[in-house]
Amino acid sequence: MSEMRTELSQLGEFGLIDHITSKFSISQPTTLKGIGDDAAIIDAGSDSLLISTDMLMEGVHFNLSYMPLPHLGYKAVAVNVSDIAAMNATPTQIVISIGISNRFSLEAVDALFEGIHAACKNYNVDLVGGDTTSSVSGLVISITVLGRAPKSEVVQRNGAKANDIICVTGDLGAAYMGLQVLEREKKFSFLTQMCNLTWSNMNIW
């Protein structure tokens, strides 16, 4: 008799997180907030230490056919420091781990870290460590960010109240529209290449 199989798609991302973490409980008195917000909150004396992490997978979160490596490096840092800023804290340090295949050259790695360096400078955070490993499934970038804030100033999701002001920066929908343009250009470029290849083969005869 075959065992029951539950597809991960039935749970979704947040359902999977709830399933994994349901068996864990907080045991350390310094853990003020665990899973369930933009960042974990750790007691650091008069301040709170905030920690968050994000992973970017090639083919899932970015496409290198239209994502320049410096832009990707900058984005990888930005999406992490935003989690700290969302809780009204100041990002201070990051740790970076990358999985990279032999199709990338040293110059490509330099280009990636050019963007990471620019983001670190812009957000005033220090790169203080990390790890590198080989990858057979494309480029993988994982960043952990640390931040600090006075305990009384940390903002959590469960602290939202009626009549609170919600502020949004940037142009709403601009990133999505930009992605649609890039995907359209990618599809058009592929069709053009196929047409050129077909015409070239016809000319042979």
KOLSELO-131458 format. One record per residue (C-alpha): residue number from 1; residue in three letters; x, y, z. Coordinates in nm, 3 decimals, always signed. Layout:
 seq type       x       y       z
 NUM  Ala       X       Y       Z
...
! end
This chain:
 seq type       x       y       z
   1  Met  +0.000  +0.000  +0.000
   2  Ser  +0.150  +0.332  -0.106
   3  Glu  +0.202  +0.611  +0.145
   4  Met  -0.004  +0.927  +0.119
   5  Arg  +0.175  +1.209  -0.062
   6  Thr  +0.093  +1.572  +0.008
   7  Glu  +0.197  +1.818  -0.261
   8  Leu  +0.369  +2.131  -0.133
   9  Ser  +0.147  +2.336  -0.363
  10  Gln  -0.148  +2.240  -0.143
  11  Leu  +0.008  +2.428  +0.147
  12  Gly  +0.164  +2.726  -0.028
  13  Glu  +0.465  +2.915  +0.107
  14  Phe  +0.312  +3.036  +0.433
  15  Gly  +0.132  +2.709  +0.495
  16  Leu  +0.463  +2.525  +0.457
  17  Ile  +0.632  +2.764  +0.703
  18  Asp  +0.351  +2.709  +0.955
  19  His  +0.381  +2.332  +0.912
  20  Ile  +0.759  +2.330  +0.964
  21  Thr  +0.758  +2.565  +1.262
  22  Ser  +0.456  +2.419  +1.443
  23  Lys  +0.681  +2.171  +1.627
  24  Phe  +0.923  +2.439  +1.750
  25  Ser  +0.885  +2.658  +2.055
  26  Ile  +1.089  +2.946  +2.200
  27  Ser  +1.316  +2.840  +2.488
  28  Gln  +1.571  +3.122  +2.508
  29  Pro  +1.471  +3.424  +2.722
  30  Thr  +1.663  +3.652  +2.485
  31  Thr  +1.434  +3.557  +2.193
  32  Leu  +1.171  +3.830  +2.202
  33  Lys  +1.012  +3.745  +1.867
  34  Gly  +1.061  +3.435  +1.656
  35  Ile  +0.903  +3.338  +1.327
  36  Gly  +0.604  +3.538  +1.208
  37  Asp  +0.727  +3.888  +1.129
  38  Asp  +0.967  +4.056  +0.887
  39  Ala  +1.257  +3.981  +1.123
  40  Ala  +1.330  +3.797  +1.446
  41  Ile  +1.389  +4.012  +1.754
  42  Ile  +1.666  +3.932  +2.001
  43  Asp  +1.722  +4.103  +2.337
  44  Ala  +2.044  +4.305  +2.319
  45  Gly  +2.028  +4.505  +2.640
  46  Ser  +1.877  +4.848  +2.590
  47  Asp  +1.836  +4.772  +2.219
  48  Ser  +1.675  +4.498  +2.017
  49  Leu  +1.881  +4.304  +1.764
  50  Leu  +1.682  +4.218  +1.452
  51  Ile  +1.774  +3.934  +1.215
  52  Ser  +1.625  +3.846  +0.878
  53  Thr  +1.730  +3.633  +0.582
  54  Asp  +1.630  +3.594  +0.218
  55  Met  +1.737  +3.359  -0.059
  56  Leu  +1.733  +3.437  -0.432
  57  Met  +1.733  +3.145  -0.678
  58  Glu  +1.820  +3.175  -1.046
  59  Gly  +1.518  +3.085  -1.257
  60  Val  +1.281  +3.155  -0.968
  61  His  +1.360  +3.505  -0.839
  62  Phe  +1.570  +3.640  -1.126
  63  Asn  +1.659  +3.571  -1.488
  64  Leu  +2.013  +3.652  -1.597
  65  Ser  +1.906  +3.688  -1.959
  66  Tyr  +1.789  +4.040  -1.869
  67  Met  +1.912  +4.096  -1.512
  68  Pro  +2.264  +4.249  -1.508
  69  Leu  +2.477  +4.104  -1.230
  70  Pro  +2.547  +4.442  -1.062
  71  His  +2.171  +4.507  -1.048
  72  Leu  +2.114  +4.160  -0.901
  73  Gly  +2.375  +4.219  -0.632
  74  Tyr  +2.215  +4.548  -0.534
  75  Lys  +1.867  +4.394  -0.528
  76  Ala  +1.982  +4.103  -0.310
  77  Val  +2.093  +4.347  -0.041
  78  Ala  +1.795  +4.582  -0.080
  79  Val  +1.530  +4.313  -0.029
  80  Asn  +1.697  +4.217  +0.299
  81  Val  +1.752  +4.561  +0.451
  82  Ser  +1.389  +4.644  +0.369
  83  Asp  +1.279  +4.378  +0.621
  84  Ile  +1.472  +4.557  +0.894
  85  Ala  +1.345  +4.899  +0.789
  86  Ala  +0.987  +4.764  +0.791
  87  Met  +1.022  +4.710  +1.166
  88  Asn  +1.156  +5.062  +1.222
  89  Ala  +1.513  +4.944  +1.284
  90  Thr  +1.845  +5.037  +1.126
  91  Pro  +2.030  +4.769  +0.925
  92  Thr  +2.393  +4.740  +1.031
  93  Gln  +2.558  +4.422  +0.897
  94  Ile  +2.502  +4.151  +0.636
  95  Val  +2.637  +3.801  +0.581
  96  Ile  +2.633  +3.661  +0.227
  97  Ser  +2.640  +3.302  +0.103
  98  Ile  +2.650  +3.221  -0.267
  99  Gly  +2.626  +2.901  -0.465
 100  Ile  +2.786  +2.945  -0.807
 101  Ser  +2.860  +2.717  -1.101
 102  Asn  +3.167  +2.703  -1.323
 103  Arg  +2.984  +2.886  -1.601
 104  Phe  +3.055  +3.205  -1.407
 105  Ser  +3.394  +3.373  -1.438
 106  Leu  +3.582  +3.575  -1.179
 107  Glu  +3.475  +3.885  -1.371
 108  Ala  +3.110  +3.781  -1.330
 109  Val  +3.157  +3.741  -0.955
 110  Asp  +3.321  +4.084  -0.945
 111  Ala  +3.019  +4.231  -1.128
 112  Leu  +2.779  +4.074  -0.877
 113  Phe  +2.973  +4.211  -0.582
 114  Glu  +2.999  +4.551  -0.748
 115  Gly  +2.624  +4.581  -0.694
 116  Ile  +2.647  +4.437  -0.343
 117  His  +2.917  +4.692  -0.255
 118  Ala  +2.707  +4.978  -0.394
 119  Ala  +2.407  +4.871  -0.185
 120  Cys  +2.619  +4.832  +0.129
 121  Lys  +2.752  +5.184  +0.079
 122  Asn  +2.408  +5.330  +0.009
 123  Tyr  +2.241  +5.165  +0.311
 124  Asn  +2.549  +5.202  +0.535
 125  Val  +2.578  +4.832  +0.620
 126  Asp  +2.893  +4.624  +0.661
 127  Leu  +2.958  +4.293  +0.487
 128  Val  +3.103  +4.089  +0.775
 129  Gly  +3.113  +3.730  +0.648
 130  Gly  +2.953  +3.455  +0.448
 131  Asp  +3.019  +3.135  +0.256
 132  Thr  +3.075  +3.018  -0.100
 133  Thr  +3.001  +2.680  -0.254
 134  Ser  +2.965  +2.521  -0.595
 135  Ser  +2.621  +2.486  -0.752
 136  Val  +2.482  +2.265  -1.027
 137  Ser  +2.148  +2.444  -1.048
 138  Gly  +2.243  +2.802  -1.129
 139  Leu  +2.327  +3.098  -0.911
 140  Val  +2.199  +3.104  -0.552
 141  Ile  +2.234  +3.407  -0.324
 142  Ser  +2.143  +3.398  +0.045
 143  Ile  +2.180  +3.709  +0.262
 144  Thr  +2.127  +3.745  +0.635
 145  Val  +2.090  +4.100  +0.766
 146  Leu  +2.124  +4.232  +1.119
 147  Gly  +1.981  +4.557  +1.252
 148  Arg  +1.927  +4.741  +1.577
 149  Ala  +1.665  +4.965  +1.734
 150  Pro  +1.567  +5.079  +2.083
 151  Lys  +1.320  +4.827  +2.222
 152  Ser  +1.043  +5.083  +2.249
 153  Glu  +1.073  +5.178  +1.880
 154  Val  +1.050  +4.834  +1.718
 155  Val  +0.733  +4.798  +1.510
 156  Gln  +0.567  +4.458  +1.473
 157  Arg  +0.282  +4.344  +1.252
 158  Asn  +0.057  +4.264  +1.547
 159  Gly  +0.092  +4.623  +1.665
 160  Ala  -0.117  +4.763  +1.381
 161  Lys  -0.424  +4.958  +1.494
 162  Ala  -0.723  +5.120  +1.331
 163  Asn  -0.649  +5.467  +1.187
 164  Asp  -0.274  +5.397  +1.156
 165  Ile  -0.112  +5.570  +0.861
 166  Ile  +0.025  +5.337  +0.592
 167  Cys  +0.313  +5.482  +0.390
 168  Val  +0.445  +5.345  +0.062
 169  Thr  +0.760  +5.457  -0.120
 170  Gly  +0.828  +5.442  -0.492
 171  Asp  +0.590  +5.393  -0.785
 172  Leu  +0.331  +5.125  -0.715
 173  Gly  +0.330  +4.863  -0.991
 174  Ala  +0.641  +4.999  -1.164
 175  Ala  +0.854  +4.692  -1.086
 176  Tyr  +0.581  +4.458  -1.211
 177  Met  +0.535  +4.654  -1.533
 178  Gly  +0.910  +4.659  -1.585
 179  Leu  +0.918  +4.281  -1.546
 180  Gln  +0.641  +4.243  -1.804
 181  Val  +0.839  +4.453  -2.052
 182  Leu  +1.153  +4.245  -1.994
 183  Glu  +0.961  +3.917  -2.033
 184  Arg  +0.806  +4.047  -2.355
 185  Glu  +1.146  +4.148  -2.494
 186  Lys  +1.289  +3.810  -2.397
 187  Lys  +1.009  +3.629  -2.583
 188  Phe  +1.047  +3.858  -2.886
 189  Ser  +1.424  +3.804  -2.891
 190  Phe  +1.377  +3.425  -2.880
 191  Leu  +1.126  +3.430  -3.167
 192  Thr  +1.359  +3.652  -3.371
 193  Gln  +1.649  +3.412  -3.319
 194  Met  +1.434  +3.115  -3.422
 195  Cys  +1.317  +3.294  -3.735
 196  Asn  +1.673  +3.388  -3.826
 197  Leu  +1.786  +3.029  -3.769
 198  Thr  +1.505  +2.894  -3.987
 199  Trp  +1.581  +3.144  -4.265
 200  Ser  +1.950  +3.059  -4.245
 201  Asn  +1.875  +2.687  -4.283
 202  Met  +1.653  +2.759  -4.583
 203  Asn  +1.930  +2.957  -4.751
 204  Ile  +2.162  +2.657  -4.724
 205  Trp  +1.942  +2.481  -4.977
! end
